[in-house]
Amino acid sequence: MILLALGAFLIVLGALSLSFPVFCEKLKRYDEANWRLLGSPNGYSFADMGLSSGTFSWILAQGYKQSPSEEVIAEGNKAFKKALFAKYALGSGCAFLCVGFGLALASAA
């Protein structure tokens, strides 16, 4: 039961970490071409989940490093650390949920 609660907590924590409002604002201000390419995201996770997940993937792929703006690259490095945390929190949460459900089923049988 503890594994299920820990897994759910990590998934919620990872999902809440998918917002990049400061990065999106700098991207809009200093590199509008890439901002439009990403679909004009505002950076908040639940307001535009489809756009934020695209931004999340683009940050993890380090697409921000091709930007001509130093401000975007510097903020992108910060956003990359946050995106890595979200990636590992979501992955660990899913793993804990799977193991927790497996143990719950095994103990019930």
N, CA, C and O of each residue as an XYZ file, in Angstrom:
436
protein
N       0.821     -1.183      0.000
C       0.000      0.000      0.000
C       0.873      1.258      0.000
O       0.519      2.270     -0.604
N       2.008      1.181      0.680
C       2.910      2.325      0.720
C       3.470      2.610     -0.666
O       3.633      3.768     -1.051
N       3.764      1.549     -1.416
C       4.283      1.741     -2.773
C       3.261      2.416     -3.679
O       3.625      3.235     -4.523
N       1.996      2.081     -3.510
C       0.951      2.716     -4.307
C       0.837      4.200     -3.984
O       0.710      5.031     -4.883
N       0.883      4.523     -2.708
C       0.797      5.932     -2.303
C       2.026      6.707     -2.777
O       1.902      7.838     -3.247
N       3.200      6.111     -2.658
C       4.422      6.766     -3.113
C       4.399      6.960     -4.629
O       4.800      8.011     -5.127
N       3.934      5.952     -5.359
C       3.836      6.061     -6.809
C       2.874      7.154     -7.237
O       3.176      7.932     -8.142
N       1.720      7.215     -6.594
C       0.742      8.259     -6.921
C       1.300      9.646     -6.596
O       1.100     10.593     -7.357
N       1.992      9.764     -5.478
C       2.595     11.037     -5.096
C       3.637     11.483     -6.118
O       3.673     12.654     -6.497
N       4.479     10.562     -6.564
C       5.513     10.911     -7.541
C       4.912     11.296     -8.892
O       5.431     12.182     -9.571
N       3.833     10.644     -9.281
C       3.180     10.995    -10.542
C       2.584     12.400    -10.460
O       2.720     13.185    -11.398
N       1.936     12.716     -9.362
C       1.374     14.063     -9.184
C       2.492     15.102     -9.144
O       2.375     16.164     -9.755
N       3.563     14.805     -8.435
C       4.695     15.720     -8.344
C       5.332     15.937     -9.719
O       5.680     17.065    -10.070
N       5.483     14.873    -10.490
C       6.033     14.991    -11.836
C       5.126     15.774    -12.763
O       5.603     16.579    -13.563
N       3.813     15.548    -12.665
C       2.866     16.267    -13.517
C       2.855     17.761    -13.183
O       2.726     18.599    -14.076
N       2.988     18.085    -11.915
C       3.024     19.500    -11.525
C       4.330     20.176    -11.944
O       4.395     21.402    -12.031
N       5.359     19.386    -12.200
C       6.647     19.931    -12.624
C       6.717     20.180    -14.124
O       7.758     20.605    -14.626
N       5.650     19.928    -14.839
C       5.657     20.093    -16.286
C       5.366     21.515    -16.747
O       5.124     21.734    -17.934
N       5.384     22.461    -15.862
C       5.112     23.841    -16.264
C       6.436     24.594    -16.434
O       7.341     24.496    -15.605
N       6.517     25.338    -17.525
C       7.722     26.105    -17.835
C       7.354     27.533    -18.251
O       7.689     27.945    -19.361
N       6.677     28.293    -17.392
C       6.211     29.628    -17.799
C       7.341     30.627    -18.055
O       7.248     31.423    -18.990
N       8.394     30.604    -17.256
C       9.493     31.549    -17.441
C      10.230     31.239    -18.740
O      10.579     32.147    -19.495
N      10.465     29.954    -18.994
C      11.138     29.564    -20.232
C      10.304     29.951    -21.450
O      10.843     30.470    -22.428
N       9.015     29.708    -21.402
C       8.147     30.044    -22.538
C       8.087     31.547    -22.771
O       8.027     32.003    -23.913
N       8.105     32.306    -21.697
C       8.092     33.768    -21.843
C       9.387     34.259    -22.498
O       9.348     35.112    -23.385
N      10.528     33.722    -22.065
C      11.799     34.119    -22.687
C      11.877     33.633    -24.123
O      12.421     34.322    -24.986
N      11.339     32.460    -24.383
C      11.315     31.949    -25.744
C      10.461     32.842    -26.635
O      10.830     33.118    -27.776
N       9.330     33.291    -26.121
C       8.449     34.181    -26.877
C       9.124     35.524    -27.138
O       9.007     36.086    -28.227
N       9.827     36.028    -26.140
C      10.439     37.348    -26.253
C      11.690     37.349    -27.141
O      11.880     38.268    -27.937
N      12.546     36.322    -27.009
C      13.843     36.350    -27.674
C      13.984     35.410    -28.873
O      14.911     35.564    -29.668
N      13.080     34.440    -29.015
C      13.180     33.481    -30.125
C      11.768     33.104    -30.574
O      11.314     31.981    -30.356
N      11.099     34.039    -31.188
C       9.690     33.850    -31.528
C       9.478     32.746    -32.564
O       8.415     32.127    -32.593
N      10.458     32.496    -33.401
C      10.312     31.451    -34.420
C      10.140     30.070    -33.765
O       9.249     29.310    -34.143
N      10.980     29.756    -32.801
C      10.847     28.472    -32.096
C       9.596     28.443    -31.229
O       8.974     27.392    -31.073
N       9.226     29.583    -30.667
C       8.013     29.644    -29.847
C       6.791     29.314    -30.695
O       5.905     28.578    -30.259
N       6.746     29.858    -31.905
C       5.634     29.548    -32.813
C       5.701     28.102    -33.288
O       4.669     27.452    -33.455
N       6.911     27.599    -33.507
C       7.094     26.212    -33.929
C       6.540     25.236    -32.881
O       6.011     24.180    -33.227
N       6.667     25.597    -31.616
C       6.149     24.765    -30.527
C       4.649     24.931    -30.306
O       4.072     24.249    -29.459
N       4.018     25.818    -31.048
C       2.576     26.008    -30.917
C       2.187     27.158    -30.020
O       1.052     27.204    -29.546
N       3.078     28.077    -29.774
C       2.832     29.249    -28.928
C       2.395     28.874    -27.513
O       1.336     29.310    -27.061
N       3.202     28.067    -26.801
C       2.798     27.655    -25.445
C       2.933     28.799    -24.450
O       3.783     29.678    -24.595
N       2.069     28.767    -23.429
C       2.211     29.757    -22.363
C       2.993     29.183    -21.186
O       3.406     29.934    -20.303
N       3.204     27.872    -21.155
C       4.080     27.271    -20.170
C       3.418     26.691    -18.942
O       4.099     26.102    -18.102
N       2.117     26.837    -18.810
C       1.434     26.285    -17.638
C       0.910     24.900    -17.982
O       0.315     24.694    -19.040
N       1.136     23.952    -17.078
C       0.914     22.547    -17.413
C      -0.532     22.183    -17.696
O      -0.783     21.466    -18.665
N      -1.486     22.632    -16.915
C      -2.852     22.169    -17.101
C      -3.685     23.116    -17.951
O      -4.790     22.760    -18.362
N      -3.182     24.309    -18.223
C      -3.913     25.240    -19.076
C      -3.826     24.832    -20.543
O      -4.780     25.022    -21.298
N      -2.699     24.278    -20.943
C      -2.506     23.827    -22.321
C      -1.644     22.563    -22.326
O      -0.513     22.580    -22.811
N      -2.173     21.489    -21.794
C      -1.384     20.283    -21.576
C      -0.709     19.784    -22.844
O       0.435     19.334    -22.783
N      -1.372     19.849    -23.980
C      -0.760     19.383    -25.210
C       0.461     20.195    -25.589
O       1.470     19.644    -26.031
N       0.372     21.505    -25.416
C       1.507     22.362    -25.746
C       2.632     22.209    -24.735
O       3.804     22.249    -25.109
N       2.298     22.035    -23.461
C       3.330     21.868    -22.446
C       4.065     20.556    -22.600
O       5.264     20.489    -22.330
N       3.373     19.508    -23.030
C       4.073     18.237    -23.230
C       5.007     18.320    -24.433
O       6.066     17.692    -24.439
N       4.624     19.092    -25.453
C       5.522     19.316    -26.581
C       6.742     20.115    -26.178
O       7.858     19.823    -26.608
N       6.526     21.125    -25.350
C       7.630     21.923    -24.836
C       8.534     21.067    -23.955
O       9.759     21.178    -24.020
N       7.931     20.218    -23.135
C       8.675     19.298    -22.277
C       9.572     18.396    -23.116
O      10.749     18.227    -22.799
N       9.037     17.823    -24.169
C       9.827     16.949    -25.043
C      10.934     17.718    -25.743
O      12.050     17.217    -25.888
N      10.629     18.931    -26.177
C      11.613     19.754    -26.873
C      12.756     20.141    -25.938
O      13.916     20.183    -26.349
N      12.422     20.422    -24.688
C      13.456     20.754    -23.705
C      14.324     19.534    -23.423
O      15.548     19.644    -23.351
N      13.693     18.364    -23.262
C      14.472     17.156    -23.009
C      15.378     16.802    -24.183
O      16.457     16.243    -23.990
N      14.948     17.122    -25.387
C      15.771     16.885    -26.578
C      16.817     17.977    -26.759
O      17.600     17.938    -27.708
N      16.833     18.938    -25.867
C      17.757     20.062    -25.848
C      17.698     20.884    -27.140
O      18.723     21.323    -27.662
N      16.478     21.080    -27.638
C      16.271     21.901    -28.812
C      16.561     23.364    -28.566
O      16.825     24.111    -29.508
N      16.518     23.780    -27.326
C      16.779     25.177    -26.978
C      18.223     25.576    -27.262
O      18.522     26.764    -27.380
N      19.113     24.605    -27.372
C      20.526     24.923    -27.612
C      20.779     25.457    -29.024
O      21.838     26.028    -29.283
N      19.824     25.280    -29.936
C      19.953     25.800    -31.297
C      19.440     27.240    -31.400
O      19.473     27.835    -32.477
N      18.975     27.791    -30.298
C      18.447     29.155    -30.306
C      19.582     30.167    -30.465
O      20.663     29.970    -29.910
N      19.351     31.242    -31.210
C      20.376     32.273    -31.339
C      20.491     33.157    -30.091
O      21.435     33.939    -29.979
N      19.557     33.045    -29.164
C      19.519     33.905    -27.984
C      20.196     33.243    -26.783
O      19.898     32.101    -26.434
N      21.103     33.978    -26.165
C      21.780     33.485    -24.959
C      20.811     33.373    -23.779
O      20.971     32.498    -22.929
N      19.809     34.253    -23.722
C      18.831     34.209    -22.634
C      18.020     32.917    -22.696
O      17.746     32.296    -21.668
N      17.644     32.522    -23.896
C      16.864     31.293    -24.065
C      17.713     30.083    -23.693
O      17.215     29.153    -23.057
N      18.971     30.082    -24.075
C      19.851     28.955    -23.756
C      20.066     28.858    -22.250
O      20.032     27.764    -21.687
N      20.286     29.998    -21.593
C      20.494     29.984    -20.137
C      19.240     29.508    -19.410
O      19.329     28.686    -18.498
N      18.081     30.011    -19.802
C      16.831     29.574    -19.168
C      16.516     28.138    -19.552
O      15.918     27.402    -18.766
N      16.912     27.733    -20.752
C      16.709     26.358    -21.184
C      17.499     25.361    -20.346
O      17.029     24.254    -20.085
N      18.688     25.750    -19.929
C      19.474     24.875    -19.058
C      18.780     24.666    -17.716
O      18.799     23.563    -17.170
N      18.169     25.720    -17.187
C      17.407     25.589    -15.937
C      16.169     24.717    -16.153
O      15.846     23.858    -15.333
N      15.487     24.956    -17.271
C      14.283     24.178    -17.577
C      14.628     22.711    -17.828
O      13.826     21.825    -17.534
N      15.817     22.452    -18.371
C      16.238     21.075    -18.618
C      16.364     20.294    -17.311
O      15.962     19.133    -17.240
N      16.915     20.922    -16.290
C      17.026     20.258    -14.981
C      15.642     19.954    -14.416
O      15.414     18.879    -13.860
N      14.726     20.896    -14.558
C      13.356     20.690    -14.076
C      12.661     19.596    -14.880
O      11.911     18.796    -14.322
N      12.908     19.559    -16.185
C      12.303     18.537    -17.045
C      12.854     17.152    -16.709
O      12.111     16.171    -16.722
N      14.142     17.066    -16.412
C      14.705     15.776    -15.999
C      14.074     15.287    -14.702
O      13.763     14.105    -14.558
N      13.887     16.215    -13.755
C      13.224     15.839    -12.500
C      11.825     15.306    -12.777
O      11.428     14.279    -12.227
N      11.077     16.005    -13.632
C       9.717     15.569    -13.957
C       9.732     14.210    -14.642
O       8.897     13.356    -14.346
N      10.662     14.007    -15.543
C      10.769     12.727    -16.258
C      11.009     11.573    -15.281
O      10.329     10.549    -15.338
N      11.979     11.751    -14.392
C      12.291     10.678    -13.459
C      11.215     10.501    -12.389
O      10.989      9.384    -11.923
N      10.555     11.577    -11.998
C       9.455     11.459    -11.026
C       8.293     10.690    -11.644
O       7.718      9.813    -10.998
N       7.945     11.009    -12.885
C       6.851     10.294    -13.555
C       7.210      8.830    -13.786
O       6.383      7.944    -13.567
N       8.424      8.578    -14.221
C       8.853      7.191    -14.457
C       8.907      6.377    -13.179
O       8.454      5.233    -13.151
N       9.455      6.953    -12.126
C       9.525      6.251    -10.842
C       8.133      6.026    -10.272
O       7.850      4.970     -9.707
N       7.267      7.019    -10.419
C       5.894      6.866     -9.932
C       5.176      5.734    -10.630
O       4.479      4.948     -9.987
N       5.336      5.641    -11.934
C       4.711      4.536    -12.684
C       5.287      3.189    -12.248
O       4.553      2.211    -12.104
N       6.594      3.146    -12.043
C       7.233      1.897    -11.609
C       6.725      1.482    -10.224
O       6.419      0.311    -10.001
N       6.636      2.434     -9.302
C       6.133      2.110     -7.967
C       4.676      1.643     -8.017
O       4.293      0.720     -7.298
N       3.870      2.280     -8.866
C       2.476      1.840     -9.007
C       2.395      0.408     -9.532
O       1.618     -0.398     -9.021
N       3.191      0.094    -10.544
C       3.177     -1.257    -11.111
C       3.603     -2.303    -10.076
O       2.963     -3.343     -9.915
N       4.686     -2.002     -9.391
C       5.181     -2.944     -8.356
C       4.164     -3.057     -7.223
O       3.898     -4.155     -6.733
N       3.599     -1.934     -6.810
C       2.616     -1.945     -5.730
C       1.369     -2.740     -6.099
O       0.872     -3.517     -5.284
N       0.852     -2.555     -7.323
C      -0.299     -3.340     -7.742
C       0.047     -4.814     -7.868
O      -0.760     -5.675     -7.519
N       1.240     -5.109     -8.365
C       1.670     -6.505     -8.459
C       1.755     -7.162     -7.093
O       1.298     -8.292     -6.919
N       2.329     -6.474     -6.134
C       2.419     -7.019     -4.769
C       1.032     -7.157     -4.128
O       0.766     -8.112     -3.398
N       0.162     -6.195     -4.412
C      -1.191     -6.280     -3.865
C      -1.941     -7.482     -4.440
O      -2.655     -8.177     -3.717
N      -1.778     -7.719     -5.723
C      -2.428     -8.886     -6.338
C      -1.816    -10.197     -5.848
O      -2.529    -11.177     -5.634
N      -0.507    -10.212     -5.675
C       0.144    -11.427     -5.204
C      -0.221    -11.757     -3.769
O      -0.343    -12.930     -3.415
N      -0.395    -10.742     -2.942
C      -0.740    -10.996     -1.548
C      -2.218    -11.362     -1.395
O      -2.596    -12.013     -0.421
N      -3.062    -10.944     -2.359
C      -4.476    -11.266     -2.282
C      -4.755    -12.691     -2.749
O      -5.775    -13.278     -2.387
N      -3.854    -13.243     -3.548
C      -4.083    -14.589     -4.097
C      -3.654    -15.684     -3.186
O      -3.790    -16.860     -3.526
